[in-house]
Structure formats: C-alpha cells, structure tokens
C-alpha cells in the first residue's frame, strides 16, 4: 500500500495493521490497490479517495497522418479522466475545484475491492470516489467491538469528518446497503442521493446454520470450532455459487481473485472470524430494517438495484416490500444474482451513473 501524499492533515501515515492481502496487479479488478490508513475511534481504517484527473497522452515524432491515427486510437481507448489518489479534500496536490463525492459501502465478506469496477465509470462522470474497508474486513483493523450497524455507521461518519467531506452520494451494497439505509435515516442532511444494490434490509429466511451460530454463548463456541473449516470448504467447492447466478459468463480470473482474497481473510487476517460472527450476531439480517425506511426523507432520491436471480435478497420478496415501504424509490431489476459488480459491472455502472447524474 502506498501513502503517496505529503500534505499536512489529520490522517495518519502509519497503517498499524501489518496486513498484506493478495493482489494480482495485472488483473483489471486490481487497478486500485494503493491507499491510506487513518486511526478512528475504534481502530485503523484503510481508505481510498480518488479524484478525476484529466488524462494525458504523448505521441512520438511521426508524420501528420500517423499522429492523427494515433490520436483517434487514443480517443477510442482512453478515458477523458483517470482516477487519481488523494489523501483528503484539502490535499495540496488536488487538481480539481468543486467535488461530488460518492461514498461506497461494501458487503459482509467482500471488502471495498467489490467496487473497483465502478471507480472508472464514476470518474468518467467527474465524481470523486471514496472506498474504505469496514472494520474486520480487508485492510482495516478488527477491533474488539460489537460489529453492529451503529458501529459501522460511526466508522463511515468519522471517516467523512476526518476527510473534510460534508455530504455524499451514498451507495451501499448488501450489508453496506443496510448501513447506508441507517445513514440516510439518521443523517439525511449528509445524503444527496441514495443508491442501494441488493440491500440487506429485507426480512428474509436465514439458513439453519446461521441461526445456530448466532445463538447466545453456544453459537460463538460452535463457530470457533467449525466456522473456519466450513467457510473454506464452501469457498473451494461453491466459489460463490450462492452470489453469482452464472459463473460461466465471468472471467475465471475474477472469481479466482475473489476466492484468494476471502481465503486470505479467513486464514490470515487477524480476528476476521470474530468480526464475521459478531456481525451476524449484531445485525438483524433475518428481521430486516424496514422500520428505518419511513425515516428517509422523501426528498432524497433513491435508486434500488435488485438481481433477478439473487438468492441472498430474493427479488420476489424485496421488490414488493420496497414498493410498499419506500415509495420514492426507483427500483431496477437486472439479470444477475447478488454479485452485481462482478456479474454485470457495465450494466450496474450505467444504472448508477445515470441516476447520480440526473
């Protein structure tokens, strides 16, 4: 990880984590692997703040016709803007004035890398993009705290304050959608627009094993005994089959990358299993968070994207429930499972950017 900005601010230079997750730098999903660390009230948080930077091109000494051909090819292949990593909005090296920040909140297991395929489309529309890893995931610390929505939301709010960001376009995926929903319900003044991808706010049936491991006392004991092996076995045999509707349509390297990252979390990330169990125990996935929806002001535009083949947040339950409880929401159902940014990144990006740019 690089800390490649030298301006004075309130964020920390020391990562304090010693984490070294696997990254395939040659693969497109890993274009954005550098970032910064900052110490918040509950622990060290890894984040990435990207601003749009005008692309620059160079041409060699060639004749006019060749140069014109090169320029045409570059215009077709290159984006007008490229992501540029900055430490905060007061970064002395910033290129732009005026900022539209999209804050992305990730899900239960996949950390902020799950949004990497949306960074460039958002940058193309001149948004500044903020990614970070929730406590217990990715490159952030795993503090000994209850992994509740309140504490995950506190982490997000403290990070925004640290980076001098007052308001955001908010995007939440799966569990991140639950945190985003509470964010919009409790801090609506900080939300410009809200975008939810398969949000874990709908009451849905949970597997028997999830009920057992979240039982008081005995559940945590059983999870410590069999949790790691069970998760690893499912990872190797299923390869996210419950999230991805049709893996044959996805580059196998993408799934390999995700398997490697989650395997790293299970086997090497300090206290990941404790954080995972605490999250299941403290966030009411089975009962949902519908009580929060009436508290989201009607003047906040909301887009909800659901997967037609989603087994985690079934569209047959989610769509009518959201229509009844969040009437201002625009609901789009697309042909995928629960892994929106992996299965159909272009479709997802087009829906998100069109909504945010309106």
MARFIGU-635413 format. One line per 8 residues: number of its first residue (from 1); for each residue x, y, z of C-alpha. Coordinates in steps of 0.001 Angstrom, whole numbers, plus 500000, padded with zeros to 6 digits. Last residue first. Layout:
NUM = X/Y/Z | ...;
//
This chain:
358 = 470268/513317/486842 | 473965/512436/487113 | 473607/510070/490075 | 470883/508057/488358 | 472727/507729/485058 | 475924/506842/486929 | 474265/504060/488913 | 472322/502497/486043;
350 = 475306/502592/483694 | 477660/501208/486349 | 475363/498280/487115 | 475001/497385/483436 | 478768/497648/482961 | 479599/495655/486106 | 477239/492770/485255 | 478464/489674/487097;
342 = 481194/491132/489305 | 479680/494485/490266 | 476224/492992/490762 | 477229/489905/492744 | 473801/489042/494186 | 472493/487201/491119 | 472155/488729/487680 | 469662/489900/485062;
334 = 468642/493333/486294 | 465701/494606/488331 | 465512/498394/488726 | 463548/500039/491525 | 463091/503815/491785 | 462487/504568/495431 | 460002/507272/496448 | 457555/504659/497750;
326 = 459928/503162/500335 | 457785/500785/502406 | 455267/499385/499932 | 457481/499437/496847 | 460362/498129/498963 | 458402/495104/500129 | 457050/494419/496645 | 460592/494343/495178;
318 = 462406/492576/498018 | 460331/489426/498382 | 460159/488281/494764 | 463574/489871/494177 | 465222/487442/496553 | 467966/489139/498629 | 470522/486337/499053 | 469393/484091/496181;
310 = 469541/486895/493593 | 468360/485666/490188 | 466506/488827/489098 | 469109/490926/490900 | 467878/494121/492532 | 469017/497724/492051 | 467430/500316/494337 | 467640/504002/493404;
302 = 466641/506658/495930 | 466234/510428/495542 | 466221/512166/498945 | 463195/514498/499038 | 461013/511810/500633 | 463081/511933/503799 | 464359/508523/504970 | 462679/507979/508334;
294 = 459889/505848/506855 | 462590/503366/505720 | 464153/502715/509114 | 461454/500325/510378 | 462144/498136/507348 | 465450/497059/508814 | 465327/493298/508349 | 464160/490512/510651;
286 = 466577/487875/509332 | 469529/490233/508795 | 469294/491674/512306 | 472906/492901/512631 | 474559/492019/515953 | 475028/488243/515765 | 475908/488016/512080 | 478319/490921/512506;
278 = 479856/489403/515642 | 480466/486158/513767 | 482269/487953/510938 | 484293/490111/513336 | 485396/487058/515324 | 486275/485270/512083 | 488272/488268/510872 | 490225/488400/514135;
270 = 493644/488804/512488 | 493522/488300/508706 | 495415/485144/507795 | 493171/482124/507238 | 489674/483532/506762 | 490690/486874/505254 | 493227/485228/502949 | 490608/482758/501762;
262 = 488321/485713/501043 | 491023/487348/498957 | 492038/484205/497094 | 488425/483318/496284 | 487823/486850/494996 | 490877/486704/492749 | 489956/483258/491416 | 486447/484575/490673;
254 = 487903/487387/488581 | 490429/485049/486982 | 487579/482776/485846 | 486339/485608/483560 | 482586/485631/484153 | 479804/484254/481949 | 480360/480667/483110 | 479827/481857/486701;
246 = 476075/482098/486158 | 473995/483360/489098 | 476882/484525/491277 | 476134/485011/494976 | 475088/481497/496074 | 477664/479982/493713 | 480389/481993/495448 | 483161/479509/494595;
238 = 480993/476542/495668 | 483634/473884/496381 | 486639/475935/497485 | 484714/478660/499290 | 482284/476206/500853 | 485191/474207/502272 | 486919/477353/503496 | 483780/478621/505232;
230 = 483162/475291/506961 | 486793/474968/508009 | 486828/478461/509502 | 483493/478139/511296 | 483921/474684/512829 | 485152/475120/516393 | 485080/478912/516676 | 481581/478890/515196;
222 = 480436/476310/517724 | 481678/478424/520625 | 480097/481580/519185 | 476750/479819/518845 | 476869/478283/522315 | 477043/481682/524003 | 473872/483262/522554 | 472626/481617/519338;
214 = 474145/483234/516258 | 475924/480061/515156 | 472686/478073/515217 | 470541/480529/513268 | 473209/480850/510582 | 473420/477053/510308 | 469656/476878/509839 | 469832/479145/506800;
206 = 468169/482574/507015 | 464709/483426/505686 | 464455/487041/504513 | 463289/490272/506158 | 464524/492972/503740 | 467287/495370/504788 | 470263/493570/503252 | 470360/495881/500236;
198 = 470680/494252/496797 | 472477/497321/495482 | 471242/500537/497127 | 471766/504052/495724 | 470992/507111/497852 | 471241/510711/496670 | 472442/513923/498318 | 472971/512483/501811;
190 = 474609/514463/504630 | 471407/516173/505796 | 469729/512768/505964 | 471845/511715/508958 | 469638/509191/510815 | 467518/507671/508044 | 470107/508115/505291 | 472861/506543/507403;
182 = 470531/503762/508556 | 469844/502898/504924 | 473533/503148/504042 | 474419/500680/506802 | 471820/498235/505478 | 473028/498784/501927 | 476561/498073/503104 | 475253/494685/504191;
174 = 474258/494131/500536 | 475878/497012/498575 | 475550/500612/499691 | 475974/503768/497590 | 475770/507273/499048 | 476147/510495/497070 | 477879/512500/499725 | 477760/515455/502101;
166 = 480208/517131/504493 | 483581/515700/503485 | 486519/517058/505490 | 488493/513776/505263 | 488391/513185/509007 | 484691/514036/509107 | 483958/511581/506314 | 485997/508928/508113;
158 = 484142/509561/511359 | 480818/509155/509574 | 481820/505858/507973 | 483213/504392/511200 | 480130/505509/513117 | 477988/503738/510523 | 479920/500526/511138 | 479472/500985/514887;
150 = 475722/501637/514654 | 475227/498810/512166 | 476660/496450/514744 | 480005/494696/514823 | 480214/494757/518624 | 483768/495843/519441 | 487137/494102/519785 | 488829/495879/516904;
142 = 489484/494133/513573 | 491727/496605/511748 | 491189/497763/508184 | 492907/496138/505195 | 490102/493868/504062 | 487410/493318/506639 | 487149/493414/510429 | 486313/497116/510498;
134 = 484721/498205/507240 | 487105/498735/504352 | 487033/502081/502576 | 486135/503498/499178 | 485613/507180/498388 | 485046/508226/494772 | 485244/511769/493392 | 482700/512129/490612;
126 = 483625/513639/487256 | 481297/511425/485168 | 484254/509403/483860 | 485391/509049/487493 | 482149/507221/488231 | 482673/504847/485292 | 486324/504380/486383 | 485507/503525/490004;
118 = 482669/501087/489326 | 484891/498073/488620 | 486721/498626/491901 | 483532/498406/493963 | 483992/494820/495220 | 487538/495806/496165 | 485903/497535/499162 | 485656/494275/501079;
110 = 483853/491110/500094 | 482569/489387/503239 | 479540/491244/504630 | 479052/493913/501988 | 480632/497175/500854 | 479795/500833/501481 | 480690/503255/498659 | 480811/507030/499230;
102 = 480382/509037/496018 | 481810/512547/496357 | 480892/515433/494052 | 483678/517985/494397 | 484303/521544/493321 | 487823/522524/492439 | 490005/519979/490729 | 493713/519129/490584;
94 = 494430/518357/494227 | 498115/518423/495185 | 497598/520354/498424 | 495168/517716/499676 | 492340/519597/501394 | 489743/517191/500005 | 491605/514269/501540 | 494559/511939/500900;
86 = 494410/511907/497116 | 494543/509013/494623 | 493989/509963/490996 | 491431/508100/488923 | 491645/508785/485155 | 489569/511227/483163 | 488877/511571/479440 | 489031/507813/479133;
78 = 491385/506113/476749 | 490790/503567/474023 | 488717/505456/471462 | 490438/508779/471955 | 493796/507024/471931 | 493004/505343/468630 | 491969/508651/467073 | 495109/510333/468378;
70 = 497296/507587/466995 | 495637/507847/463580 | 496131/511622/463575 | 499781/511172/464525 | 500253/508670/461709 | 498769/511116/459192 | 500795/514058/460500 | 504140/512280/460361;
62 = 505678/510800/463458 | 507763/512130/466324 | 506357/510246/469291 | 502992/510915/470866 | 502087/511615/474471 | 498723/511381/476181 | 497361/512967/479327 | 494100/512009/481014;
54 = 492386/514739/483010 | 492248/513738/486665 | 489067/512642/488394 | 489507/512342/492175 | 490008/509071/494020 | 489852/508659/497788 | 490981/505244/499021 | 490551/504087/502605;
46 = 492023/501742/505214 | 490726/502223/508752 | 492696/501852/511993 | 490561/501327/515078 | 487531/502209/517182 | 487921/505993/517464 | 489463/506431/514022 | 493106/505953/513071;
38 = 493808/506587/509392 | 495295/504431/506672 | 495882/505358/503045 | 495549/503802/499610 | 497038/501703/496852 | 495261/498730/495235 | 493215/500470/492540 | 493976/498630/489310;
30 = 493239/495304/490966 | 489996/494384/489170 | 491804/494728/485847 | 494285/491956/486559 | 497993/492526/486194 | 498371/493768/489759 | 497080/490499/491186 | 496712/491391/494830;
22 = 496788/489113/497859 | 496338/490751/501264 | 499346/492025/503219 | 498195/493383/506559 | 500696/494747/509070 | 497924/496716/510713 | 499224/499930/512251 | 498989/501696/508868;
14 = 501254/504557/509949 | 500731/507756/507943 | 497742/509005/509891 | 495028/511382/508841 | 494539/514865/510312 | 496186/516837/507540 | 499563/518147/506359 | 500435/517419/502757;
6 = 502794/514621/501787 | 500756/512340/499565 | 501893/508918/498433 | 500858/506633/501265 | 501313/503448/499296 | 500000/500000/500000;
//
